[in-house]
């Protein structure tokens, strides 16, 4: 390539989800729990699930086939195909391998990429791998496709209402309408036993829900801090949530998304009280001296943070939550279903920013 590709990002997206679902209100009644435990307590409306005629491979096949056909993409124009998923059908054969049947007729077997399996981060890893490929000297001028897909199934009990299913496919290339600022990304990795699948004979994970929520918020704190540091170094000015038009969060369930955004507002206050309003600063002041660990476990702070963040949440986050609330937790696909929801809901205002 004589010149490096510019503005690499998402050129097109498609979403697929099963037609089968259960209303969370009906699940509350079936489980014999208090009314509102799942709808208000978790913030969820419905839960999509695969029947015995569908699985993560069929969802992935459907969403990639739809992406190719809907946008008129020639199969031979694809040079990389990456899949992010933690739903294992075969412990050796990748979902990506199964997707290659969509390219047989065109004779295109020259497609790089594999599955990325790393809990819900797998979809993001697959996306970053594909962005790296287009931006690198290895790029041959063709497009990449990223698939994020999962079927989240839990054993009977408290975690079951946080299941879900769905798949997102993204076409990656240069001169994209959705561009990634690669130099600003923040990452957090840690080895914690909040969610894992040690029993290979079972599709159900072992879950410590309370610890999992704490891990999520710890990772959020770290990534936001690192993002803010890089933003200030890059732009020469501090970043606050007022600078963000919208915020898309990974969505195990919507209540955690609400808590997450509220946590970001609290982070702004801890960095500099002037980053929030005087009223908000006054409400946060009693919690100013809490250690990071103690602040994660303080229920009073959690309630105050959500109260302070409510108005901003309605503007910046609520437009991203429709699909995650309707379909449930899609693991690797959850974040990108939120992004697709934002594009659907705010396409005109987003176009004005391009």
C-alpha positions in Angstrom: 0.0 0.0 0.0 1.4 3.4 -1.0 -0.5 5.2 1.8 -1.7 4.0 5.2 -5.5 3.6 5.6 -7.1 6.5 7.4 -10.2 6.7 9.7 -10.4 3.0 10.3 -13.5 1.8 12.0 -17.0 0.3 11.5 -18.4 0.7 8.0 -21.6 -1.3 8.6 -23.3 -3.3 11.3 -26.0 -5.9 11.6 -27.7 -7.6 14.6 -29.4 -10.9 14.9 -31.3 -12.3 17.9 -33.6 -15.3 18.5 -37.3 -15.0 18.0 -37.9 -16.9 21.3 -38.0 -14.9 24.5 -39.6 -14.6 27.9 -41.0 -11.5 29.6 -39.1 -10.8 32.8 -42.5 -10.2 34.6 -43.5 -13.7 33.6 -40.2 -15.0 34.9 -40.8 -13.2 38.2 -44.1 -14.9 38.6 -42.7 -18.3 37.6 -39.8 -18.0 40.0 -42.1 -16.9 42.8 -40.0 -13.7 43.5 -41.4 -10.3 44.4 -42.9 -8.3 41.6 -40.3 -6.0 40.1 -37.3 -8.0 41.2 -36.1 -8.6 37.6 -37.9 -5.7 35.9 -36.9 -2.9 38.4 -34.2 -4.6 40.4 -32.3 -5.8 37.3 -33.8 -3.2 35.0 -34.6 -5.8 32.3 -37.7 -6.2 30.1 -37.2 -9.5 28.3 -34.8 -12.4 27.9 -34.0 -13.9 24.5 -33.0 -17.6 24.4 -32.1 -20.2 21.8 -34.3 -23.2 21.3 -32.8 -26.6 20.5 -32.9 -25.6 16.8 -30.5 -22.7 17.3 -27.1 -22.0 18.8 -24.2 -19.5 18.7 -23.0 -20.9 15.4 -26.3 -20.6 13.6 -26.7 -17.0 15.0 -23.3 -16.1 13.7 -24.0 -17.6 10.3 -27.3 -15.7 10.1 -25.8 -12.3 11.1 -22.8 -12.6 8.7 -25.0 -13.7 5.8 -27.3 -10.8 6.5 -24.5 -8.3 6.7 -23.1 -9.4 3.3 -26.4 -9.4 1.6 -27.9 -6.3 3.2 -24.9 -4.1 2.3 -24.1 -5.8 -1.0 -20.6 -6.9 0.2 -18.8 -9.3 -2.2 -17.6 -12.4 -0.2 -14.2 -12.2 -2.0 -13.7 -8.6 -0.6 -13.3 -10.1 2.9 -9.7 -10.7 4.0 -10.2 -11.2 7.7 -12.9 -12.7 9.9 -12.6 -12.5 13.7 -15.1 -13.9 16.2 -15.5 -13.0 19.9 -17.5 -15.5 21.9 -17.3 -17.5 25.1 -20.1 -20.0 24.1 -18.3 -23.2 23.2 -19.9 -25.7 20.9 -16.7 -27.5 19.9 -13.5 -27.2 22.0 -11.3 -27.4 18.9 -13.3 -26.2 15.9 -13.7 -22.4 15.9 -16.9 -20.6 15.1 -14.9 -18.8 12.5 -14.2 -22.1 10.7 -18.0 -22.8 10.6 -18.5 -19.3 9.1 -16.2 -20.1 6.2 -19.0 -22.0 4.4 -20.4 -18.6 3.5 -17.4 -18.0 1.4 -17.1 -21.3 -0.4 -19.1 -20.4 -3.4 -17.0 -17.3 -4.1 -13.8 -19.5 -3.8 -12.4 -17.2 -1.1 -10.5 -19.4 1.4 -7.9 -16.7 2.0 -9.4 -15.2 5.1 -7.3 -14.7 8.3 -8.6 -14.7 11.8 -9.7 -17.0 14.6 -12.0 -17.0 17.6 -11.1 -14.8 20.6 -12.3 -16.4 23.9 -11.9 -14.2 27.0 -15.3 -13.8 28.7 -17.2 -10.7 27.5 -14.0 -9.0 26.3 -13.6 -11.5 23.4 -15.7 -9.3 21.1 -13.6 -6.3 21.8 -10.4 -8.3 21.3 -11.7 -9.5 17.9 -12.5 -5.9 17.0 -9.1 -4.6 18.0 -7.4 -7.4 16.1 -9.3 -6.4 13.0 -8.6 -2.7 13.4 -4.9 -3.5 13.9 -4.9 -5.6 10.7 -6.4 -2.8 8.6 -4.0 -0.3 10.1 -0.9 -2.5 9.6 1.5 -3.3 6.8 -0.2 -6.7 6.5 -3.4 -5.2 5.2 -4.1 -6.2 1.6 -6.9 -3.7 0.9 -9.8 -6.0 1.7 -12.4 -5.6 4.5 -12.5 -7.4 7.9 -15.7 -8.7 9.5 -16.0 -8.9 13.3 -18.6 -11.2 14.9 -19.6 -10.9 18.6 -22.0 -13.6 19.6 -23.1 -15.5 22.7 -25.9 -17.5 24.3 -25.8 -16.7 28.0 -27.5 -19.5 30.0 -27.5 -19.9 33.7 -28.5 -22.7 36.1 -31.9 -22.3 37.9 -31.5 -19.6 40.6 -30.7 -16.0 41.1 -28.5 -15.6 38.0 -30.9 -17.0 35.5 -32.8 -13.8 34.8 -29.4 -12.2 33.6 -29.2 -14.6 30.6 -29.8 -13.7 27.0 -28.7 -14.3 23.4 -27.7 -12.4 20.3 -25.1 -11.7 17.7 -23.6 -8.6 16.1 -21.6 -8.4 12.9 -19.4 -5.4 12.0 -17.7 -4.6 8.7 -14.3 -3.0 9.3 -12.3 -0.8 7.0 -10.9 2.6 6.2 -12.9 5.9 5.7 -15.5 4.6 8.2 -18.4 6.6 9.7 -17.6 5.2 13.1 -13.9 5.8 13.8 -11.9 4.6 16.8 -9.4 6.8 18.6 -6.9 4.0 19.2 -4.4 6.1 21.2 -7.0 6.8 23.9 -8.2 3.3 24.9 -7.7 2.2 28.5 -7.4 -1.5 29.5 -7.8 -3.4 32.8 -7.0 -7.1 33.2 -7.1 -9.1 36.4 -7.4 -12.8 37.4 -10.6 -13.1 39.5 -12.9 -16.0 40.2 -16.2 -14.1 39.9 -17.4 -16.0 36.8 -15.8 -19.1 35.3 -16.7 -22.4 33.6 -14.5 -25.2 35.0 -17.0 -28.0 34.3 -16.6 -28.7 30.6 -19.7 -31.1 30.7 -22.0 -28.2 31.7 -23.0 -25.1 29.8 -23.6 -23.3 33.1 -21.0 -21.0 34.7 -20.1 -20.7 38.4 -21.0 -17.1 39.4 -20.3 -14.9 42.4 -22.7 -12.1 41.5 -21.6 -9.7 44.2 -17.9 -10.1 43.4 -18.7 -9.9 39.7 -20.3 -6.5 40.1 -17.4 -5.3 42.2 -14.9 -6.5 39.5 -16.9 -4.7 36.8 -16.8 -1.4 38.7 -13.1 -1.8 39.5 -12.4 -2.4 35.8 -14.5 0.7 35.0 -12.6 2.9 37.4 -9.2 1.7 36.0 -10.2 2.1 32.3 -11.8 5.5 32.8 -8.7 6.8 34.8 -6.4 5.6 32.1 -8.6 7.0 29.3 -8.7 10.4 31.0 -4.9 10.4 31.5 -4.3 9.6 27.8 -6.9 12.2 26.7 -5.3 14.9 28.7 -1.8 14.0 27.5 -3.1 13.9 23.9 -5.3 17.0 23.9 -3.7 19.1 26.7 -7.0 19.5 28.5 -8.9 17.3 31.1 -11.8 15.1 30.1 -15.1 15.0 31.9 -18.4 13.3 31.1 -19.7 16.6 29.8 -17.4 16.1 26.9 -19.1 12.8 25.9 -22.1 12.9 23.7 -23.1 9.3 24.6 -21.8 6.5 26.7 -22.2 2.8 25.8 -21.6 0.2 28.5 -21.3 -3.5 28.5 -24.7 -4.7 29.8 -25.0 -7.8 31.9 -28.2 -6.2 33.1 -29.4 -2.6 32.9 -29.2 -1.8 36.6 -25.5 -2.4 36.5 -25.3 0.0 33.5 -27.0 2.6 35.6 -24.6 2.0 38.5 -21.7 2.1 36.1 -22.5 5.5 34.6 -23.1 6.8 38.2 -19.7 5.5 39.1 -18.2 7.6 36.3 -19.8 10.7 37.6 -18.3 10.0 41.0 -14.9 9.4 39.4 -15.2 12.9 37.9 -15.8 14.3 41.3 -12.9 12.5 42.9 -10.6 13.7 40.2 -11.7 17.3 40.6 -14.8 18.5 42.4 -15.2 21.3 39.9 -15.9 18.7 37.2 -19.4 18.3 38.7 -22.1 20.8 39.6 -22.0 22.5 43.1 -25.1 20.5 44.1 -23.5 17.3 43.0 -20.3 18.1 44.9 -22.2 18.8 48.0 -23.9 15.4 47.8 -20.6 13.6 47.2 -18.7 15.5 49.9 -19.5 13.0 52.7 -17.8 10.3 50.6 -14.8 12.2 49.5 -12.3 10.4 51.9 -13.4 6.9 51.1 -10.7 4.6 49.8 -11.4 3.2 46.3 -12.2 -0.2 47.8 -14.6 1.1 50.4 -16.3 3.3 47.9 -17.1 0.3 45.8 -19.0 -1.3 48.7 -20.7 1.8 50.1 -24.5 1.5 49.3 -25.2 5.1 50.4 -22.7 6.3 47.8 -24.2 4.1 45.2 -27.6 5.6 45.8 -26.3 9.2 45.8 -24.3 8.6 42.7 -27.3 7.3 40.8 -29.3 10.3 42.0 -26.7 12.8 40.8 -26.2 11.0 37.5 -29.9 10.5 36.6 -30.3 13.5 34.3 -27.1 12.8 32.4 -27.9 9.1 32.2 -31.3 9.8 30.5 -29.5 11.8 27.8 -26.2 10.0 27.3 -26.9 6.4 28.2 -30.6 5.6 28.0 -30.5 5.8 24.1 -28.1 2.9 24.0 -30.0 0.4 26.2 -33.0 -0.8 24.2 -31.6 -4.0 22.8 -29.7 -5.1 25.9 -32.9 -4.6 28.0 -35.0 -6.5 25.5 -32.6 -9.4 24.8 -30.7 -9.7 28.0 -27.0 -10.4 28.5 -25.3 -11.3 25.2 -21.8 -11.4 26.7 -19.5 -10.5 23.8 -22.3 -8.9 21.8 -23.8 -6.8 24.6 -21.6 -3.7 24.2 -22.1 -3.7 20.4 -25.8 -4.3 20.6 -25.8 -1.1 22.7 -23.8 0.7 20.0 -26.3 -0.5 17.3 -29.1 0.7 19.5 -27.5 4.2 19.7 -27.1 4.4 15.9 -30.7 3.3 15.5 -32.0 5.9 18.0 -29.8 8.8 17.3 -28.7 8.5 13.7 -29.6 12.0 12.7 -27.7 13.6 15.6 -24.8 11.3 15.1 -24.6 12.3 11.4 -24.4 15.9 12.4 -21.1 15.0 14.2 -19.5 13.3 11.3 
